[in-house]
Amino acid sequence: MQVVEAVELDRDRVARLAAAGAPVHLRACRGIGADLARLELGGWVFERCELRQASLTAAGLEGTRWIGGRLSFADLSGAALAEARFEGAFADNVRFRAARLQGALFAECQLLGADFSEARAFDVGFRDCNMTLALLPGFSFRNARLEGLDLAEADLSQADFRGAVLQRCSLRAAILDQARFEGADLRGAELAELAAGALGRFRGATISTAQAVQLARSLGLKVG
C-alpha cells in the first residue's frame, strides 16, 4: 500500500491518488475543510490526519481505517462506511446522517454531539466512546454488547436496545422516548436524571437492586 505523509489534502490531490485504483495510507496529512465528497476511497487508511470540517458526503469509504486524527464537524452524510474502523479518533459533531455503517467499529473515540440520524446500522460496534449529546434516534443496538459508552444527554428516542448488554455505560439524562429495552441487561449502566416518563421504557429489562432504589427515589418514593 502506498504511504503518503504530511501533505496538504485537497480534492485534486486525493482524486489523483484514488485514480490509481489501489488503497492509500495517509499519515499525518491535513485537509481541513477539504471537499472529498463522492470520492471512492475504499480500504484507505487515515492515520493521524486532520480533516476537520471536511466534506465526505456520499463518499465510498468501505473498509477504511481512521487511526487517531481529527474529524470534528466533518460531514460524512450518506457515506458508505461498511466495515470501517475508527480507533482513537476525535469525531465530535461529525454528521453520519444516513451513512451506511454495517459492521463498522468505533473504539476509544470522541463522538460528542455526533449525528447518527437515519444511519443504516447493523452490527455496529462501540467501545469506550464519549457519545454525550449524540443524536441516535431510531438507532439499533439490538443484541449488542456495549462497553464504556457515555450516552449522557444523548437523543435515543425510538432506539432499539432489546437484548443488549450495557457495561460501564451511562444513560444519564438521555432522551428515551419510545426506546425499547426488552431483554436488555442494564446492570452496568448509570440511569440517573432520567425523566419520570422514561422509566417505563425499562419494562422487561434487568436492573440491579441499587438501580431500582435509585429510580424509586428519583420518583420521590421513600425506600425503607
Residue frames as a rotation matrix with the C-alpha (Angstrom) as fourth column:
MET 1
0.575 0.818 0.000 0.00
0.818 -0.575 0.000 0.00
0.000 0.000 -1.000 0.00
GLN 2
-0.155 -0.611 0.776 1.35
0.541 -0.710 -0.451 3.42
0.827 0.349 0.441 -0.96
VAL 3
0.194 0.132 -0.972 2.10
0.944 -0.296 0.148 5.64
-0.268 -0.946 -0.182 2.06
VAL 4
0.007 -0.119 0.993 1.67
0.471 -0.875 -0.108 9.41
0.882 0.469 0.049 1.74
GLU 5
0.036 -0.105 -0.994 2.90
0.998 -0.044 0.040 11.51
-0.048 -0.993 0.103 4.65
ALA 6
-0.126 -0.177 -0.976 2.47
0.588 -0.806 0.070 15.08
-0.799 -0.565 0.206 5.86
VAL 7
-0.887 -0.081 0.455 0.89
0.433 -0.486 0.759 16.61
0.160 0.870 0.467 2.76
GLU 8
-0.614 0.737 -0.281 -1.99
-0.487 -0.635 -0.599 19.04
-0.621 -0.231 0.749 2.32
LEU 9
-0.688 0.453 0.566 -5.08
0.620 0.773 0.135 17.24
-0.377 0.444 -0.813 1.07
ASP 10
-0.413 0.681 -0.604 -7.40
-0.654 -0.684 -0.323 18.82
-0.634 0.262 0.728 -1.45
ARG 11
0.558 0.765 0.322 -9.84
-0.340 0.565 -0.752 17.27
-0.757 0.310 0.575 -3.88
ASP 12
0.695 -0.309 -0.650 -7.46
-0.670 0.051 -0.741 17.21
0.262 0.950 -0.171 -6.84
ARG 13
-0.378 -0.918 0.118 -4.64
-0.896 0.331 -0.297 15.52
0.233 -0.218 -0.948 -4.92
VAL 14
-0.388 0.284 0.877 -6.90
-0.486 0.745 -0.457 12.88
-0.783 -0.603 -0.151 -3.37
ALA 15
0.717 0.690 -0.104 -8.67
-0.421 0.309 -0.853 12.22
-0.556 0.655 0.512 -6.68
ARG 16
0.324 -0.685 -0.652 -5.31
-0.839 0.110 -0.532 11.64
0.436 0.720 -0.540 -8.39
LEU 17
-0.669 -0.561 0.488 -4.29
-0.734 0.605 -0.310 9.17
-0.122 -0.565 -0.816 -5.69
ALA 18
-0.028 0.762 0.647 -7.64
-0.379 0.591 -0.712 7.40
-0.925 -0.265 0.272 -5.98
ALA 19
0.595 0.293 -0.749 -7.34
-0.784 0.007 -0.620 7.17
-0.176 0.956 0.234 -9.76
ALA 20
-0.467 -0.843 -0.268 -4.53
-0.865 0.498 -0.061 4.62
0.185 0.203 -0.961 -9.35
GLY 21
0.273 0.745 -0.608 -7.19
-0.578 0.632 0.516 2.18
0.769 0.211 0.604 -8.17
ALA 22
-0.087 -0.362 -0.928 -5.36
0.551 0.759 -0.347 0.96
0.830 -0.541 0.133 -5.04
PRO 23
0.855 0.420 -0.305 -5.89
0.467 -0.365 0.805 1.92
0.227 -0.831 -0.508 -1.38
VAL 24
-0.003 -0.827 0.563 -3.57
0.105 -0.560 -0.822 4.58
0.994 0.057 0.089 0.05
HIS 25
0.289 -0.020 -0.957 -2.23
0.950 0.125 0.285 5.02
0.114 -0.992 0.055 3.59
LEU 26
0.288 -0.133 0.948 -2.37
0.084 -0.983 -0.163 8.70
0.954 0.127 -0.272 4.54
ARG 27
0.214 -0.306 -0.928 -0.26
0.959 0.246 0.140 9.59
0.185 -0.920 0.346 7.56
ALA 28
-0.153 -0.262 -0.953 -0.26
0.668 -0.738 0.096 12.96
-0.728 -0.622 0.288 9.36
CYS 29
-0.713 -0.002 0.701 -1.90
0.625 -0.453 0.635 14.72
0.316 0.891 0.325 6.41
ARG 30
-0.608 0.485 -0.629 -4.07
0.200 -0.673 -0.712 17.86
-0.768 -0.559 0.312 6.60
GLY 31
-0.770 0.436 0.466 -7.29
0.478 -0.090 0.874 18.53
0.423 0.896 -0.139 4.75
ILE 32
-0.614 0.547 -0.569 -9.21
0.428 -0.375 -0.822 20.99
-0.663 -0.749 -0.004 6.90
GLY 33
0.039 0.767 -0.641 -12.42
-0.353 -0.589 -0.727 21.87
-0.935 0.255 0.248 5.07
ALA 34
-0.860 -0.446 -0.248 -11.45
-0.381 0.237 0.894 19.75
-0.340 0.863 -0.373 2.05
ASP 35
0.260 0.933 -0.250 -14.18
-0.881 0.123 -0.457 18.75
-0.395 0.338 0.854 -0.41
LEU 36
-0.845 -0.534 -0.014 -13.82
-0.510 0.798 0.322 14.97
-0.161 0.280 -0.947 -0.78
ALA 37
-0.006 0.957 0.290 -17.49
-0.605 0.227 -0.763 14.28
-0.796 -0.180 0.578 -1.42
ARG 38
0.820 0.565 -0.089 -18.41
-0.441 0.526 -0.727 11.24
-0.364 0.635 0.681 -3.54
LEU 39
-0.018 -0.876 -0.482 -14.80
-0.946 0.171 -0.276 10.07
0.324 0.451 -0.831 -3.96
GLU 40
0.883 0.258 -0.393 -14.18
-0.182 0.958 0.220 6.30
0.433 -0.123 0.893 -3.89
LEU 41
-0.022 -0.903 0.429 -11.65
-0.838 -0.217 -0.500 5.71
0.545 -0.371 -0.752 -1.11
GLY 42
0.884 0.468 0.017 -12.50
-0.411 0.758 0.506 2.17
0.224 -0.454 0.862 -0.03
GLY 43
0.745 -0.580 -0.330 -9.77
0.616 0.787 0.007 0.45
0.256 -0.209 0.944 2.01
TRP 44
0.132 -0.718 0.684 -7.77
0.011 -0.689 -0.725 3.64
0.991 0.103 -0.083 2.64
VAL 45
0.187 -0.175 -0.967 -6.04
0.969 0.196 0.152 4.26
0.163 -0.965 0.206 5.97
PHE 46
0.399 -0.022 0.917 -6.24
-0.004 -1.000 -0.022 7.71
0.917 0.005 -0.399 7.58
GLU 47
0.291 -0.405 -0.867 -3.63
0.913 0.387 0.125 7.81
0.285 -0.828 0.482 10.34
ARG 48
-0.129 -0.305 -0.944 -3.36
0.743 -0.660 0.112 10.95
-0.657 -0.687 0.312 12.50
CYS 49
-0.621 -0.026 0.783 -4.91
0.689 -0.494 0.530 13.04
0.373 0.869 0.325 9.73
GLU 50
-0.665 0.367 -0.651 -6.52
0.191 -0.758 -0.623 16.45
-0.722 -0.538 0.434 10.25
LEU 51
-0.785 0.469 0.404 -9.84
0.480 0.049 0.876 16.52
0.391 0.882 -0.264 8.39
ARG 52
-0.502 0.610 -0.613 -11.86
0.492 -0.381 -0.782 18.93
-0.711 -0.694 -0.109 10.49
GLN 53
0.053 0.698 -0.714 -14.88
-0.310 -0.668 -0.676 20.37
-0.949 0.258 0.181 8.64
ALA 54
-0.888 -0.372 -0.270 -14.11
-0.374 0.242 0.895 18.25
-0.268 0.896 -0.354 5.58
SER 55
0.229 0.962 -0.149 -16.93
-0.877 0.137 -0.460 17.05
-0.422 0.236 0.875 3.34
LEU 56
-0.907 -0.420 0.029 -17.03
-0.377 0.840 0.390 13.31
-0.188 0.342 -0.921 2.69
THR 57
-0.028 0.990 0.140 -20.71
-0.636 0.091 -0.767 13.17
-0.771 -0.110 0.627 1.83
ALA 58
0.854 0.518 -0.045 -21.71
-0.394 0.587 -0.707 10.08
-0.340 0.622 0.706 -0.17
ALA 59
-0.009 -0.930 -0.368 -18.05
-0.989 0.063 -0.135 9.01
0.148 0.362 -0.920 -0.34
GLY 60
0.752 0.153 -0.641 -17.12
-0.181 0.983 0.022 5.35
0.634 0.099 0.767 -0.75
LEU 61
-0.041 -0.752 0.658 -15.31
-0.906 -0.249 -0.341 4.57
0.420 -0.610 -0.672 2.49
GLU 62
0.899 0.418 -0.133 -15.91
-0.344 0.860 0.378 0.84
0.272 -0.294 0.916 2.91
GLY 63
0.738 -0.595 -0.318 -13.23
0.639 0.767 0.047 -0.88
0.216 -0.238 0.947 4.96
THR 64
0.247 -0.665 0.705 -11.38
-0.085 -0.740 -0.667 2.33
0.965 0.105 -0.239 5.78
ARG 65
0.227 -0.244 -0.943 -9.35
0.949 0.272 0.158 2.74
0.218 -0.931 0.294 8.98
TRP 66
0.462 -0.020 0.886 -9.26
-0.068 -0.998 0.013 6.00
0.884 -0.066 -0.463 10.92
ILE 67
0.260 -0.505 -0.823 -6.44
0.895 0.446 0.009 5.89
0.363 -0.739 0.568 13.46
GLY 68
-0.386 -0.328 -0.862 -6.28
0.689 -0.724 -0.033 8.91
-0.613 -0.607 0.506 15.74
GLY 69
-0.809 -0.010 0.588 -6.72
0.488 -0.568 0.662 12.14
0.328 0.823 0.464 13.84
ARG 70
-0.625 0.582 -0.521 -9.39
0.114 -0.592 -0.798 14.81
-0.772 -0.558 0.304 13.98
LEU 71
-0.706 0.503 0.499 -12.68
0.640 0.153 0.753 14.79
0.302 0.851 -0.430 12.09
SER 72
-0.493 0.556 -0.668 -14.50
0.533 -0.414 -0.738 17.38
-0.688 -0.720 -0.092 14.18
PHE 73
0.065 0.696 -0.715 -17.51
-0.282 -0.674 -0.683 18.88
-0.957 0.245 0.152 12.32
ALA 74
-0.909 -0.326 -0.259 -16.79
-0.346 0.248 0.905 16.81
-0.231 0.912 -0.338 9.19
ASP 75
0.116 0.986 -0.122 -19.77
-0.855 0.036 -0.518 15.75
-0.506 0.164 0.847 7.08
LEU 76
-0.923 -0.383 0.045 -19.99
-0.326 0.837 0.439 12.02
-0.206 0.391 -0.897 6.28
SER 77
-0.043 0.993 0.109 -23.70
-0.560 0.066 -0.826 12.07
-0.827 -0.097 0.554 5.48
GLY 78
0.812 0.521 -0.263 -24.68
-0.510 0.414 -0.755 9.26
-0.284 0.747 0.601 3.15
ALA 79
-0.117 -0.935 -0.335 -21.15
-0.985 0.153 -0.083 7.82
0.129 0.320 -0.939 3.13
ALA 80
0.758 0.241 -0.607 -20.62
-0.253 0.965 0.067 4.09
0.602 0.102 0.792 2.63
LEU 81
-0.041 -0.765 0.643 -18.77
-0.938 -0.193 -0.288 3.04
0.345 -0.615 -0.709 5.80
ALA 82
0.917 0.382 -0.117 -19.41
-0.333 0.892 0.306 -0.70
0.221 -0.242 0.945 5.98
GLU 83
0.716 -0.625 -0.311 -16.63
0.677 0.731 0.087 -2.46
0.173 -0.272 0.947 7.94
ALA 84
0.251 -0.633 0.733 -14.88
-0.082 -0.768 -0.635 0.87
0.965 0.099 -0.244 8.64
ARG 85
0.315 -0.249 -0.916 -12.78
0.907 0.362 0.214 1.12
0.279 -0.898 0.340 11.81
PHE 86
0.426 -0.162 0.890 -12.48
-0.194 -0.977 -0.085 4.32
0.884 -0.136 -0.448 13.86
GLU 87
0.442 -0.385 -0.810 -9.80
0.815 0.550 0.183 3.96
0.375 -0.741 0.557 16.54
GLY 88
-0.126 -0.505 -0.854 -8.98
0.854 -0.493 0.165 6.81
-0.505 -0.709 0.493 18.92
ALA 89
-0.521 -0.033 0.853 -10.46
0.689 -0.607 0.397 9.39
0.505 0.794 0.339 16.54
PHE 90
-0.679 0.367 -0.635 -11.75
0.208 -0.734 -0.646 12.82
-0.704 -0.571 0.423 17.56
ALA 91
-0.792 0.477 0.381 -15.07
0.466 0.069 0.882 12.85
0.394 0.876 -0.277 15.72
ASP 92
-0.489 0.625 -0.609 -17.13
0.540 -0.331 -0.774 15.29
-0.685 -0.707 -0.175 17.77
ASN 93
0.075 0.696 -0.714 -20.10
-0.271 -0.675 -0.686 16.84
-0.960 0.245 0.138 15.96
VAL 94
-0.925 -0.339 -0.169 -19.48
-0.270 0.279 0.921 14.73
-0.266 0.898 -0.350 12.86
ARG 95
0.098 0.974 -0.202 -22.53
-0.882 -0.009 -0.472 14.15
-0.461 0.224 0.858 10.68
PHE 96
-0.927 -0.285 0.243 -23.10
-0.172 0.901 0.399 10.47
-0.332 0.328 -0.884 9.94
ARG 97
-0.077 0.995 -0.070 -26.68
-0.580 -0.102 -0.808 11.09
-0.811 -0.022 0.585 8.78
ALA 98
0.809 0.561 -0.179 -27.97
-0.485 0.462 -0.742 8.28
-0.333 0.687 0.646 6.53
ALA 99
-0.192 -0.926 -0.325 -24.48
-0.978 0.209 -0.015 6.75
0.082 0.315 -0.946 6.41
ARG 100
0.745 0.338 -0.576 -24.24
-0.356 0.931 0.086 3.01
0.565 0.141 0.813 5.79
LEU 101
0.040 -0.719 0.694 -22.47
-0.976 -0.176 -0.126 1.65
0.212 -0.672 -0.709 8.86
GLN 102
0.905 0.384 -0.181 -22.92
-0.345 0.914 0.215 -2.12
0.248 -0.132 0.960 8.61
GLY 103
0.720 -0.614 -0.324 -20.19
0.648 0.762 -0.005 -3.84
0.250 -0.206 0.946 10.62
ALA 104
0.210 -0.658 0.723 -18.40
-0.072 -0.748 -0.660 -0.57
0.975 0.086 -0.204 11.48
LEU 105
0.354 -0.184 -0.917 -16.48
0.898 0.341 0.279 -0.21
0.261 -0.922 0.286 14.76
PHE 106
0.398 -0.248 0.883 -15.85
-0.244 -0.957 -0.159 2.86
0.884 -0.152 -0.442 16.92
ALA 107
0.526 -0.307 -0.793 -13.25
0.775 0.556 0.300 2.29
0.349 -0.773 0.531 19.65
GLU 108
-0.044 -0.557 -0.829 -11.95
0.857 -0.448 0.256 4.88
-0.514 -0.699 0.497 22.12
CYS 109
-0.501 -0.050 0.864 -13.41
0.696 -0.616 0.369 7.73
0.514 0.786 0.343 20.06
GLN 110
-0.719 0.334 -0.609 -14.71
0.187 -0.752 -0.632 11.17
-0.670 -0.569 0.478 20.96
LEU 111
-0.680 0.573 0.458 -18.20
0.623 0.122 0.772 11.30
0.386 0.811 -0.440 19.41
LEU 112
-0.525 0.465 -0.713 -19.67
0.496 -0.514 -0.700 14.14
-0.692 -0.721 0.039 21.43
GLY 113
-0.039 0.631 -0.775 -22.66
-0.369 -0.730 -0.575 15.58
-0.929 0.264 0.262 19.56
ALA 114
-0.942 -0.318 -0.106 -22.18
-0.218 0.341 0.914 13.27
-0.255 0.885 -0.391 16.56
ASP 115
-0.059 0.971 -0.231 -25.30
-0.842 -0.172 -0.511 12.91
-0.536 0.165 0.828 14.41
PHE 116
-0.942 -0.228 0.247 -26.25
-0.108 0.901 0.419 9.33
-0.318 0.368 -0.874 13.50
SER 117
-0.078 0.993 -0.091 -29.82
-0.467 -0.117 -0.876 10.16
-0.881 -0.026 0.473 12.46
GLU 118
0.754 0.559 -0.345 -31.21
-0.566 0.286 -0.773 7.81
-0.334 0.778 0.532 9.79
ALA 119
-0.331 -0.912 -0.244 -27.93
-0.940 0.295 0.172 5.86
-0.084 0.286 -0.954 9.67
ARG 120
0.644 0.439 -0.627 -28.23
-0.526 0.849 0.055 2.30
0.556 0.294 0.777 8.39
ALA 121
-0.236 -0.740 0.630 -26.84
-0.960 0.079 -0.267 0.49
0.147 -0.668 -0.729 11.38
PHE 122
0.888 0.397 -0.232 -26.43
-0.343 0.908 0.241 -3.26
0.306 -0.134 0.942 11.64
ASP 123
0.718 -0.623 -0.310 -23.84
0.691 0.689 0.217 -4.96
0.079 -0.370 0.926 13.84
VAL 124
0.360 -0.585 0.727 -22.15
-0.097 -0.798 -0.594 -1.63
0.928 0.144 -0.344 14.62
GLY 125
0.303 -0.336 -0.892 -19.66
0.878 0.463 0.124 -1.84
0.371 -0.820 0.435 17.50
PHE 126
0.460 -0.202 0.864 -18.98
-0.308 -0.950 -0.057 0.89
0.832 -0.240 -0.499 20.06
ARG 127
0.509 -0.346 -0.788 -16.35
0.788 0.555 0.266 0.55
0.346 -0.756 0.555 22.79
ASP 128
-0.028 -0.556 -0.831 -15.06
0.855 -0.445 0.268 3.16
-0.518 -0.703 0.488 25.26
CYS 129
-0.523 -0.058 0.851 -16.52
0.667 -0.650 0.365 6.16
0.531 0.758 0.378 23.43
ASN 130
-0.679 0.345 -0.648 -17.76
0.276 -0.698 -0.661 9.54
-0.680 -0.628 0.379 24.64
MET 131
-0.656 0.548 0.519 -21.17
0.622 0.002 0.783 9.94
0.428 0.837 -0.342 22.95
THR 132
-0.428 0.465 -0.775 -22.53
0.582 -0.514 -0.630 12.71
-0.691 -0.721 -0.050 25.16
LEU 133
-0.050 0.546 -0.836 -25.26
-0.334 -0.798 -0.501 14.68
-0.941 0.255 0.222 23.35
ALA 134
-0.959 -0.285 0.002 -25.05
-0.105 0.361 0.927 12.38
-0.265 0.888 -0.376 20.31
LEU 135
-0.064 0.947 -0.313 -28.10
-0.916 -0.180 -0.358 12.11
-0.396 0.264 0.879 18.06
LEU 136
-0.957 -0.286 -0.040 -29.13
-0.285 0.915 0.286 8.46
-0.045 0.285 -0.957 17.71
PRO 137
-0.139 0.978 0.158 -32.90
-0.795 -0.015 -0.606 8.48
-0.591 -0.210 0.779 17.11
GLY 138
0.781 0.581 -0.230 -34.09
-0.607 0.620 -0.497 5.07
-0.146 0.528 0.837 15.95
PHE 139
-0.123 -0.918 -0.377 -30.58
-0.911 0.256 -0.324 3.60
0.393 0.304 -0.868 16.16
SER 140
0.828 0.422 -0.368 -30.40
-0.302 0.891 0.340 -0.17
0.471 -0.170 0.865 16.56
PHE 141
-0.289 -0.854 0.433 -28.26
-0.929 0.142 -0.340 -1.53
0.229 -0.501 -0.834 19.39
ARG 142
0.689 0.715 0.118 -30.21
-0.720 0.658 0.222 -4.78
0.081 -0.238 0.968 19.35
ASN 143
0.963 -0.257 -0.086 -28.29
0.270 0.942 0.202 -7.69
0.029 -0.218 0.976 20.93
ALA 144
0.375 -0.872 0.315 -25.16
-0.074 -0.366 -0.927 -5.52
0.924 0.325 -0.202 21.07
ARG 145
0.472 -0.368 -0.801 -22.57
0.882 0.208 0.423 -5.66
0.011 -0.906 0.423 23.83
LEU 146
0.559 -0.175 0.810 -21.82
0.125 -0.948 -0.291 -2.04
0.820 0.264 -0.508 24.71
GLU 147
0.390 -0.529 -0.753 -18.81
0.921 0.231 0.315 -1.27
0.007 -0.816 0.577 26.89
GLY 148
-0.379 -0.679 -0.629 -17.64
0.748 -0.625 0.224 2.07
-0.545 -0.385 0.744 28.22
LEU 149
-0.411 0.291 0.864 -20.15
0.686 -0.526 0.503 4.31
0.601 0.799 0.016 26.42
ASP 150
-0.691 0.248 -0.679 -21.08
0.381 -0.674 -0.633 7.71
-0.614 -0.696 0.372 27.80
LEU 151
-0.532 0.621 0.576 -24.53
0.688 -0.080 0.721 8.41
0.494 0.780 -0.385 26.33
ALA 152
-0.392 0.355 -0.848 -25.38
0.694 -0.491 -0.527 11.18
-0.604 -0.795 -0.054 28.77
GLU 153
-0.068 0.507 -0.859 -27.99
-0.191 -0.852 -0.488 13.58
-0.979 0.131 0.155 27.34
ALA 154
-0.965 -0.258 -0.038 -27.96
-0.099 0.227 0.969 11.70
-0.241 0.939 -0.244 24.03
ASP 155
-0.064 0.952 -0.298 -31.10
-0.953 -0.147 -0.264 11.56
-0.296 0.267 0.917 21.89
LEU 156
-0.965 -0.236 0.113 -32.02
-0.214 0.960 0.178 7.86
-0.151 0.148 -0.978 21.98
SER 157
-0.112 0.994 -0.004 -35.67
-0.699 -0.081 -0.711 8.29
-0.707 -0.077 0.703 21.09
GLN 158
0.784 0.560 -0.268 -37.02
-0.601 0.575 -0.556 5.14
-0.157 0.596 0.787 19.39
ALA 159
-0.250 -0.919 -0.304 -33.62
-0.918 0.325 -0.228 3.46
0.309 0.222 -0.925 19.79
ASP 160
0.759 0.492 -0.427 -33.65
-0.406 0.870 0.279 -0.35
0.509 -0.038 0.860 19.99
PHE 161
-0.272 -0.839 0.470 -31.71
-0.930 0.104 -0.353 -1.80
0.248 -0.534 -0.809 22.94
ARG 162
0.742 0.637 0.211 -33.57
-0.671 0.712 0.207 -5.12
-0.019 -0.295 0.955 23.01
GLY 163
0.934 -0.340 -0.109 -31.27
0.339 0.940 -0.026 -7.90
0.111 -0.013 0.994 24.17
ALA 164
0.346 -0.853 0.391 -28.33
-0.097 -0.448 -0.889 -5.51
0.933 0.270 -0.238 24.56
VAL 165
0.556 -0.301 -0.775 -25.82
0.828 0.286 0.483 -5.75
0.076 -0.910 0.408 27.41
LEU 166
0.605 -0.318 0.730 -24.50
-0.093 -0.939 -0.332 -2.44
0.790 0.134 -0.598 28.76
GLN 167
0.515 -0.537 -0.669 -21.32
0.857 0.329 0.396 -2.41
0.008 -0.777 0.629 30.83
ARG 168
-0.375 -0.670 -0.641 -19.67
0.702 -0.657 0.275 0.76
-0.605 -0.347 0.716 32.17
CYS 169
-0.528 0.290 0.798 -22.23
0.656 -0.457 0.600 2.84
0.539 0.841 0.051 30.28
SER 170
-0.753 0.327 -0.571 -24.13
0.268 -0.641 -0.720 6.00
-0.601 -0.695 0.395 31.16
LEU 171
-0.344 0.738 0.581 -27.69
0.804 -0.088 0.588 6.89
0.485 0.669 -0.563 30.12
ARG 172
-0.434 0.138 -0.890 -27.77
0.712 -0.552 -0.433 9.91
-0.551 -0.822 0.141 32.44
ALA 173
-0.128 0.504 -0.854 -30.42
-0.135 -0.862 -0.489 12.40
-0.982 0.053 0.179 31.34
ALA 174
-0.970 -0.206 0.126 -30.73
0.077 0.228 0.971 10.69
-0.229 0.952 -0.205 27.95
ILE 175
-0.231 0.911 -0.341 -33.86
-0.922 -0.317 -0.222 11.15
-0.310 0.263 0.914 25.84
LEU 176
-0.934 -0.149 0.326 -35.55
-0.122 0.987 0.102 7.73
-0.337 0.056 -0.940 25.73
ASP 177
-0.090 0.970 -0.225 -38.94
-0.763 -0.213 -0.611 8.48
-0.640 0.117 0.759 24.16
GLN 178
0.781 0.572 -0.249 -40.29
-0.605 0.598 -0.525 5.22
-0.151 0.561 0.814 22.66
ALA 179
-0.299 -0.901 -0.315 -36.94
-0.880 0.388 -0.273 3.46
0.368 0.196 -0.909 23.14
ARG 180
0.775 0.565 -0.283 -37.15
-0.457 0.811 0.366 -0.32
0.437 -0.155 0.886 23.68
PHE 181
-0.230 -0.876 0.424 -35.21
-0.937 0.081 -0.339 -2.29
0.263 -0.476 -0.839 26.28
GLU 182
0.778 0.573 0.257 -36.94
-0.624 0.751 0.214 -5.68
-0.071 -0.327 0.942 26.48
GLY 183
0.912 -0.402 -0.075 -34.40
0.396 0.914 -0.091 -8.33
0.105 0.053 0.993 27.44
ALA 184
0.335 -0.829 0.448 -31.61
-0.120 -0.510 -0.852 -5.77
0.934 0.232 -0.271 27.92
ASP 185
0.411 -0.332 -0.849 -29.15
0.893 0.332 0.303 -6.07
0.182 -0.883 0.433 30.80
LEU 186
0.477 -0.120 0.871 -28.73
0.077 -0.981 -0.177 -2.59
0.875 0.152 -0.459 32.26
ARG 187
0.871 -0.097 -0.481 -26.98
0.491 0.166 0.855 -3.54
-0.003 -0.981 0.192 35.50
GLY 188
-0.097 -0.986 -0.137 -23.77
0.930 -0.139 0.341 -1.94
-0.356 -0.094 0.930 34.26
ALA 189
-0.266 0.083 0.961 -25.40
0.649 -0.722 0.242 1.35
0.713 0.687 0.138 33.23
GLU 190
-0.882 0.046 -0.469 -25.86
0.321 -0.671 -0.669 4.67
-0.345 -0.740 0.577 35.01
LEU 191
-0.331 0.867 0.372 -29.57
0.823 0.073 0.564 5.55
0.462 0.493 -0.738 34.96
ALA 192
-0.415 0.102 -0.904 -29.56
0.710 -0.585 -0.392 8.89
-0.569 -0.805 0.170 36.80
GLU 193
-0.565 0.161 -0.809 -31.52
-0.165 -0.983 -0.081 12.06
-0.809 0.088 0.582 36.00
LEU 194
-0.897 0.334 0.289 -33.98
0.404 0.356 0.843 10.41
0.178 0.873 -0.454 33.65
ALA 195
-0.591 0.778 0.215 -37.38
-0.720 -0.628 0.295 11.94
0.364 0.019 0.931 33.00
ALA 196
-0.442 0.471 0.764 -40.14
-0.583 0.497 -0.643 10.25
-0.682 -0.729 0.055 35.00
GLY 197
0.596 0.757 -0.268 -41.85
-0.673 0.289 -0.680 9.16
-0.438 0.586 0.682 31.80
ALA 198
0.082 -0.659 -0.748 -38.69
-0.866 0.324 -0.381 7.38
0.493 0.679 -0.544 30.67
LEU 199
-0.503 -0.374 0.780 -38.73
-0.792 0.561 -0.242 4.86
-0.347 -0.739 -0.578 33.50
GLY 200
0.426 0.768 0.479 -41.46
-0.435 0.638 -0.636 2.79
-0.794 0.063 0.605 31.87
ARG 201
0.537 -0.285 -0.794 -39.16
-0.805 0.109 -0.583 2.23
0.253 0.952 -0.171 28.90
PHE 202
-0.517 -0.848 0.116 -37.17
-0.835 0.470 -0.285 -0.23
0.188 -0.244 -0.951 31.01
ARG 203
0.400 0.731 0.552 -40.03
-0.773 0.593 -0.226 -2.72
-0.493 -0.337 0.802 31.19
GLY 204
0.999 0.010 -0.037 -38.60
-0.026 0.879 -0.476 -6.18
0.027 0.477 0.879 30.54
ALA 205
0.270 -0.962 0.050 -35.00
-0.304 -0.135 -0.943 -5.10
0.914 0.239 -0.329 31.19
THR 206
0.532 -0.212 -0.820 -32.79
0.756 0.556 0.346 -6.36
0.383 -0.803 0.456 34.01
ILE 207
0.240 -0.478 0.845 -31.55
-0.354 -0.854 -0.382 -3.80
0.904 -0.208 -0.374 36.54
SER 208
-0.602 -0.543 -0.585 -29.81
0.368 0.462 -0.807 -4.14
0.709 -0.701 -0.078 39.90
THR 209
0.228 0.649 -0.726 -31.38
0.958 -0.015 0.287 -3.63
0.175 -0.761 -0.625 43.31
ALA 210
-0.398 -0.459 -0.794 -29.33
0.619 -0.773 0.137 -0.45
-0.677 -0.437 0.592 43.76
GLN 211
-0.979 0.071 0.192 -30.61
0.118 -0.570 0.813 0.90
0.167 0.818 0.550 40.44
ALA 212
-0.174 0.980 -0.091 -34.21
0.659 0.185 0.729 0.09
0.732 0.067 -0.678 41.41
VAL 213
0.150 0.155 -0.976 -33.77
0.929 -0.359 0.086 2.04
-0.337 -0.920 -0.198 44.65
GLN 214
-0.767 -0.517 -0.380 -32.20
0.348 -0.833 0.430 4.95
-0.539 0.197 0.819 42.75
LEU 215
-0.800 0.514 0.308 -35.08
0.217 -0.229 0.949 5.05
0.559 0.826 0.072 40.27
ALA 216
0.113 0.871 -0.478 -37.67
0.886 0.130 0.445 4.86
0.449 -0.474 -0.757 43.04
ARG 217
-0.091 -0.225 -0.970 -36.04
0.766 -0.638 0.076 7.77
-0.636 -0.736 0.230 44.84
SER 218
-0.960 -0.272 0.070 -35.99
0.245 -0.690 0.681 9.78
-0.137 0.671 0.729 41.61
LEU 219
-0.369 0.908 0.197 -39.79
0.377 -0.048 0.925 9.50
0.849 0.416 -0.325 41.66
GLY 220
-0.328 0.185 0.926 -39.91
-0.682 -0.725 -0.096 10.85
0.653 -0.664 0.364 45.21
LEU 221
0.682 0.563 -0.467 -40.63
-0.131 0.722 0.679 7.48
0.720 -0.402 0.566 46.78
LYS 222
0.160 -0.595 0.788 -39.17
-0.987 -0.110 0.117 6.65
0.017 -0.796 -0.605 50.18
VAL 223
0.342 -0.143 -0.929 -37.32
-0.235 0.944 -0.232 3.36
0.910 0.297 0.289 50.20
GLY 224
0.421 -0.110 0.900 -37.10
-0.905 -0.109 0.410 1.69
0.053 -0.988 -0.146 53.62
